[in-house]
Each structure stands twice: as structure tokens, then as C-alpha cells.
Amino acid sequence: MFDSIPWVSLLGGMLLGVSALLLMLVNGKTAGISGVVNGLITPTKGNVQWRLLFLGGMILGGALALEQFQVVSPDFAQIPFAAVVIGGLLVGFGTRLANGCTSGHGICGIGRLSKRSVIATLVFMVTAAVTVYLRLHL
């Protein structure tokens, strides 16, 4: 039974939760990635260093996972570059429209019992399920 549990994903989820909790406890900040990046695009004084450290830790953690745990990275060779660019723009538009991303709403917002975040996360998840269904079955 336990052989079917994806341990690396479980550990990753726990690390996301712990990092979001620590950021909230230490800095009083929400660990929404779109908000972290947006704060670097339009910086305010005294608010850049923690954002750079947070993003640097994410990049370093990903590189470490690839190297030490033989995590397989996605293969984008079969996807046209234009599709990747359009997909990235749509994600950016969606995070702006929802006032946050899945990490901000799904991890931090639900943890704070935010009604807006619960609704946003439900919309994200239903949209993802419909998209996968349409992509794979129609």
C-alpha cells in the first residue's frame, strides 16, 4: 500500500508548507510566488532582500533535487516555443486576475482560512481538471 505513495512529492509538499509558515512567522509575509516576483518588478525599500533570498532558495532547492535525488525535469523539447510563451502569458494574466497564484491562495490563503482563497483555489483546480480532460479525452 505505501509503495504507491509518491514520497518525493509528499516531502516537497511538506517543505512548501513549512517554508510558507516560516516566512509568515519570521517576516509576516505570504509566500505567494506571483507576489514575491511582483515585489521585485516594482520594489519597495527594504522589501527586496527577502524576495531574492526566497527565489534563490527555490532555484537552489530545485537544482539540488535534480542533482541529489535524481528528480526528472520536464522535457519541453516537443512543445513549440510560441506555445510556452503563450502559456506563460496566460498564467501571468490569470495570477493578476485572481490577485495571486496557486501557492499564495492554495497554500497560504487556505491556511489563513481566507474565503477568497478557498474560492480561487477551487476555480484553479476545476479549471485544471477540465483542461486535462479536454486535452486528453477530446
Backbone hydrogen bonds in HBPLUS format (Angstrom, degrees):
<---DONOR---> <-ACCEPTOR-->    atom                        ^
c    i                          cat <-CA-CA->   ^        H-A-AA   ^      H-
h    n   atom  resd res      DA  || num        DHA   H-A  angle D-A-AA Bond
n    s   type  num  typ     dist DA aas  dist angle  dist       angle   num
A0004-SER N   A0001-MET O   3.41 MM   3  6.06 160.2  2.45 112.9 117.1     1
A0005-ILE N   A0002-PHE O   3.26 MM   3  5.43 161.6  2.30 105.4 110.9     2
A0007-TRP N   A0005-ILE O   2.98 MM   2  5.71 113.3  2.44 115.3  98.3     3
A0009-SER N   A0006-PRO O   3.09 MM   3  5.47 117.9  2.50 106.3 120.5     4
A0010-LEU N   A0006-PRO O   2.99 MM   4  6.29 157.7  2.04 154.3 161.6     5
A0011-LEU N   A0007-TRP O   2.85 MM   4  6.05 164.4  1.88 153.2 157.0     6
A0012-GLY N   A0008-VAL O   2.88 MM   4  6.06 157.7  1.93 144.4 151.2     7
A0013-GLY N   A0009-SER O   2.90 MM   4  6.10 157.4  1.95 148.6 153.9     8
A0014-MET N   A0010-LEU O   3.02 MM   4  6.28 156.2  2.07 147.8 154.3     9
A0015-LEU N   A0011-LEU O   2.91 MM   4  6.17 155.4  1.97 150.8 157.9    10
A0016-LEU N   A0012-GLY O   2.93 MM   4  6.20 150.9  2.02 146.6 154.6    11
A0017-GLY N   A0013-GLY O   3.06 MM   4  6.32 161.5  2.09 147.8 152.1    12
A0018-VAL N   A0014-MET O   2.93 MM   4  6.18 160.9  1.97 150.7 156.0    13
A0019-SER N   A0015-LEU O   2.86 MM   4  5.98 162.2  1.90 148.0 153.2    14
A0020-ALA N   A0016-LEU O   2.94 MM   4  6.11 159.1  1.98 149.6 155.4    15
A0021-LEU N   A0017-GLY O   2.96 MM   4  6.12 157.7  2.01 145.9 152.3    16
A0022-LEU N   A0018-VAL O   2.86 MM   4  6.06 163.6  1.88 153.0 157.3    17
A0023-LEU N   A0019-SER O   2.97 MM   4  6.09 160.5  2.01 146.9 152.1    18
A0024-MET N   A0020-ALA O   3.07 MM   4  6.22 154.7  2.13 143.3 150.1    19
A0025-LEU N   A0021-LEU O   2.86 MM   4  6.10 161.9  1.89 153.3 158.5    20
A0026-VAL N   A0022-LEU O   2.79 MM   4  5.80 168.1  1.80 154.4 158.0    21
A0027-ASN N   A0023-LEU O   2.91 MM   4  5.45 151.7  1.99 133.2 142.4    22
A0028-GLY N   A0024-MET O   2.85 MM   4  4.21 127.6  2.13 107.5 120.1    23
A0035-GLY N   A0032-GLY O   3.09 MM   3  5.34 119.7  2.47 102.9 117.4    24
A0036-VAL N   A0032-GLY O   2.92 MM   4  6.20 152.5  2.00 153.0 162.0    25
A0037-VAL N   A0033-ILE O   2.92 MM   4  6.13 169.3  1.93 158.8 160.1    26
A0038-ASN N   A0034-SER O   2.90 MM   4  5.93 159.0  1.94 141.1 148.0    27
A0039-GLY N   A0035-GLY O   2.98 MM   4  6.05 145.0  2.11 138.7 146.9    28
A0040-LEU N   A0037-VAL O   2.87 MM   3  5.16 145.4  1.99 106.0 117.1    29
A0041-ILE N   A0037-VAL O   3.07 MM   4  6.49 142.1  2.22 147.0 158.4    30
A0042-THR N   A0038-ASN O   2.96 MM   4  6.19 161.9  2.00 154.1 157.9    31
A0047-ASN N   A0044-THR O   3.08 MM   3  5.56 146.5  2.20 144.1 141.0    32
A0051-ARG N   A0048-VAL O   3.09 MM   3  5.25 117.7  2.50 100.4 116.0    33
A0052-LEU N   A0048-VAL O   2.96 MM   4  6.26 160.2  2.00 161.2 166.8    34
A0053-LEU N   A0049-GLN O   2.95 MM   4  6.19 163.5  1.98 155.0 159.8    35
A0054-PHE N   A0050-TRP O   2.87 MM   4  5.97 154.0  1.93 142.3 149.7    36
A0055-LEU N   A0051-ARG O   2.97 MM   4  6.18 171.1  1.98 153.7 155.4    37
A0056-GLY N   A0052-LEU O   2.80 MM   4  5.86 155.7  1.86 145.6 153.7    38
A0057-GLY N   A0053-LEU O   2.86 MM   4  5.98 151.1  1.95 142.6 150.1    39
A0058-MET N   A0054-PHE O   3.06 MM   4  6.38 147.0  2.17 142.2 151.2    40
A0059-ILE N   A0055-LEU O   2.98 MM   4  6.28 160.3  2.02 151.6 156.1    41
A0060-LEU N   A0056-GLY O   2.85 MM   4  5.99 168.2  1.86 152.3 156.2    42
A0061-GLY N   A0057-GLY O   2.78 MM   4  5.77 155.4  1.84 140.9 148.6    43
A0062-GLY N   A0058-MET O   2.95 MM   4  6.11 154.7  2.01 143.1 149.6    44
A0063-ALA N   A0059-ILE O   2.94 MM   4  6.21 160.5  1.98 150.8 156.2    45
A0064-LEU N   A0060-LEU O   2.85 MM   4  6.03 155.6  1.91 147.9 155.1    46
A0065-ALA N   A0061-GLY O   2.93 MM   4  6.12 154.4  1.99 144.5 151.3    47
A0066-LEU N   A0062-GLY O   3.01 MM   4  6.28 157.1  2.07 147.5 153.3    48
A0067-GLU N   A0063-ALA O   3.02 MM   4  6.22 158.0  2.06 146.7 152.6    49
A0068-GLN N   A0064-LEU O   2.74 MM   4  5.70 167.0  1.76 158.9 161.8    50
A0069-PHE N   A0065-ALA O   3.14 MM   4  5.16 147.0  2.25 122.9 132.7    51
A0071-VAL N   A0065-ALA O   3.42 MM   6  5.91 168.1  2.44 135.7 135.0    52
A0079-ILE N   A0076-PHE O   3.12 MM   3  5.40 159.3  2.17 111.5 118.0    53
A0083-ALA N   A0080-PRO O   2.97 MM   3  5.35 124.8  2.29 106.4 120.2    54
A0084-VAL N   A0080-PRO O   3.23 MM   4  6.68 150.1  2.33 149.5 158.1    55
A0084-VAL N   A0081-PHE O   3.09 MM   3  5.14 118.5  2.48  96.8 111.7    56
A0085-VAL N   A0081-PHE O   2.99 MM   4  6.33 159.4  2.04 155.0 160.6    57
A0086-ILE N   A0082-ALA O   2.87 MM   4  6.06 167.6  1.89 151.9 155.5    58
A0087-GLY N   A0083-ALA O   2.87 MM   4  5.92 158.0  1.92 142.5 149.2    59
A0088-GLY N   A0084-VAL O   2.93 MM   4  6.11 155.4  1.99 145.2 151.8    60
A0089-LEU N   A0085-VAL O   2.94 MM   4  6.23 156.4  2.00 150.7 157.1    61
A0090-LEU N   A0086-ILE O   2.92 MM   4  6.16 155.4  1.98 148.8 155.7    62
A0091-VAL N   A0087-GLY O   2.97 MM   4  6.20 155.1  2.03 147.2 153.9    63
A0092-GLY N   A0088-GLY O   2.95 MM   4  6.19 160.0  1.99 146.2 151.9    64
A0093-PHE N   A0089-LEU O   2.86 MM   4  6.10 157.4  1.91 148.6 154.8    65
A0094-GLY N   A0090-LEU O   2.86 MM   4  6.03 158.7  1.91 146.4 152.6    66
A0095-THR N   A0091-VAL O   2.91 MM   4  6.16 156.6  1.97 152.8 158.4    67
A0096-ARG N   A0092-GLY O   3.10 MM   4  6.26 150.9  2.18 142.6 150.4    68
A0097-LEU N   A0093-PHE O   2.87 MM   4  6.08 158.3  1.92 150.1 156.6    69
A0098-ALA N   A0094-GLY O   2.91 MM   4  6.04 152.4  1.99 145.6 152.6    70
A0100-GLY N   A0095-THR O   2.83 MM   5  4.89 159.0  1.88 149.2 152.9    71
A0099-ASN N   A0096-ARG O   3.25 MM   3  5.05 157.0  2.30  97.9 104.6    72
A0105-HIS N   A0101-CYS O   2.88 MM   4  6.06 179.0  1.88 166.7 167.0    73
A0106-GLY N   A0102-THR O   2.66 MM   4  4.98 134.4  1.86 123.3 138.4    74
A0107-ILE N   A0103-SER O   3.17 MM   4  5.17 147.2  2.28 114.8 124.4    75
A0108-CYS N   A0103-SER O   3.33 MM   5  6.78 161.0  2.37 157.0 161.4    76
A0109-GLY N   A0104-GLY O   2.81 MM   5  6.05 142.3  1.95 141.8 154.0    77
A0110-ILE N   A0105-HIS O   2.97 MM   5  6.32 135.9  2.17 156.8 165.8    78
A0112-ARG N   A0108-CYS O   3.02 MM   4  6.28 129.9  2.28 139.1 151.8    79
A0112-ARG N   A0109-GLY O   3.08 MM   3  5.10 133.0  2.31  94.7 107.5    80
A0114-SER N   A0109-GLY O   2.97 MM   5  5.32 174.2  1.98 150.1 149.7    81
A0113-LEU N   A0110-ILE O   2.93 MM   3  4.78 158.4  1.97 104.7 110.2    82
A0118-VAL N   A0114-SER O   3.02 MM   4  6.34 154.0  2.09 151.1 158.3    83
A0119-ILE N   A0115-LYS O   3.02 MM   4  6.30 164.7  2.04 154.5 157.8    84
A0120-ALA N   A0116-ARG O   2.90 MM   4  6.08 162.8  1.93 146.2 151.7    85
A0121-THR N   A0117-SER O   2.85 MM   4  5.93 161.6  1.88 147.2 152.2    86
A0122-LEU N   A0118-VAL O   2.99 MM   4  6.19 155.8  2.05 145.9 152.5    87
A0123-VAL N   A0119-ILE O   2.96 MM   4  6.25 157.0  2.01 151.4 157.7    88
A0124-PHE N   A0120-ALA O   2.89 MM   4  6.20 159.2  1.94 150.9 156.7    89
A0125-MET N   A0121-THR O   2.93 MM   4  6.11 168.5  1.94 153.6 156.0    90
A0126-VAL N   A0122-LEU O   2.93 MM   4  6.04 166.7  1.94 152.2 156.0    91
A0127-THR N   A0123-VAL O   2.97 MM   4  5.96 163.3  2.00 148.0 153.3    92
A0128-ALA N   A0124-PHE O   2.91 MM   4  6.12 154.7  1.98 146.9 154.4    93
A0129-ALA N   A0125-MET O   2.93 MM   4  6.16 160.5  1.97 148.8 153.8    94
A0130-VAL N   A0126-VAL O   2.93 MM   4  6.15 165.2  1.96 154.4 158.2    95
A0131-THR N   A0127-THR O   2.91 MM   4  6.02 158.8  1.96 146.5 153.0    96
A0132-VAL N   A0128-ALA O   2.94 MM   4  6.14 164.2  1.96 152.8 156.3    97
A0133-TYR N   A0129-ALA O   2.95 MM   4  6.12 162.5  1.99 148.2 153.5    98
A0134-LEU N   A0130-VAL O   2.85 MM   4  6.05 169.1  1.87 154.4 157.3    99
A0135-ARG N   A0131-THR O   2.85 MM   4  5.95 161.2  1.89 150.2 156.2   100
A0136-LEU N   A0132-VAL O   2.91 MM   4  5.94 157.4  1.96 151.5 156.4   101
A0137-HIS N   A0133-TYR O   2.83 MM   4  5.56 153.6  1.90 150.6 156.9   102
A0138-LEU N   A0134-LEU O   3.27 MM   4  5.15 148.4  2.37 124.1 127.8   103
